[in-house]
Amino acid sequence: MMANVFFARLILTVFVTATFGFLAAAFGEKMDEGTHGVLIEKLERVLETMEKGDESQQPVIVRLADLYAERARITAMSAMANGGTDSGASARKDRKRALELYYSVFDKLPAGDKGRAL
């Protein structure tokens, strides 16, 4: 019974997170650093609750890595737009986390998805 409740909450969390991201994309709105932060926090929590080796971890990890990489890009662009030449520790930290996540699933990705992770 507890497993069913846990699984239902997990599915709901992933669905809500994905829906929010798709809606923003569908209406042509770009997500800002804050929105990325909210989604990253949610997916990190989802990842923590998943069992190691669970097949559904892989797409969550790839999406999380994408979010970290995108937030690093936005942070760096914002810093440059404000006259800075250094994107700062925050962007470097996000890039490092994105790479860690991509590397953790790269060997398990289907051949068609490996380019996306590169």
N, C-alpha and C positions, 0 to 999 in steps of 0.2 A: 504494500500500500504506500509506504513512504517513497519507494522508488518511483511509483507512478506520479506522485505529487511532485517529486523532484524533477522528473523528466518533463512534466507538463509546465512547470515554472521555467525550466531551461528553454523549452521550445518557445514559450511566450516571450521571454526576454530576447531571444535571438530574433524572433519575428518582429517585435516592436522596434528593435534597433535597426534591423534591415529595412523595415517600412519607412522609418524616419529618414534614413539615408536615400532610399529610392525616391521619396517624395521631394526631397530637396533637389535631387538631380532632375526629376521630371519637370519641375517648375523652373529649371534653369538657375536656381539659387545655389550659390557656392557656400559651402560650410566654412565658418570661420574657425579660429583656433579654439574658442570656447566650445563650439559644437563638437569639434574633433575630440576635445578633452572629455566631454560627457560620454561620447560613444566609446572612447578608449577605456574609460573607467568601467563602463558596463561590460564590455567584452573581456576585459581583464578579470572581472568578477565571475563571468560565465566560465572562462577558461579555468579558473581556480576550482570551480565546483565540478568540472568534468573529470571523469576517471582517465588515468593515463592509458594511452593506447586506444581510446574511443575513436572510432572512425570519423565521428562528427567534429572532432577537434581540428582536423586539417583545414576545412574552410574557415573556421573561426580564427585560426592562427594567421592564415593568409590575409583575411580581411583586417585583422588587427595590425598586421605589419603594414598593409596599405595605408591605414589611418595614421600610423606613426610617421611613415614616409611623407605623406601629404601634409601633415602638420609641420614637419621639419621644413618642407618647401615653403609653406605659407609664412612661417616664422622668419626664414631667411629672406624672402622677398619683402616682407614688411620691414625688416631691419635695413635692407638696402634702400627701400623707398624713403626711409627716414634719414638717409645720409650716411648710414653706417656701412662699413665694409666687412664686418664680422657678424655672422648670423648668431653667434653666441653659444653658450654651453647648452641651452635648452634645445636648439636645433640639432646639435651634435649628439646629445643624449637620445633624442627621438630617432635619429638616423641609426645610431648604434643598436637601439632596441629593435627597430625594423629589420636590420640585417640579422640579428640574433634569431628573430622569429622566422624569417625566410629560410635561413640555414637549417633551422630545426625541422622543417618539413620538405626541404628541397628534394631529397632523395625519394620521398614518398609521392611526390606530385606526378600526375600523368604527364607524358612528354609534351602535350599541347599547352600545359599550364606553366612549364618551366621558364619559358621566355618572360612571362609576366613577373616572376620572382627575381629574374636577373635584372 
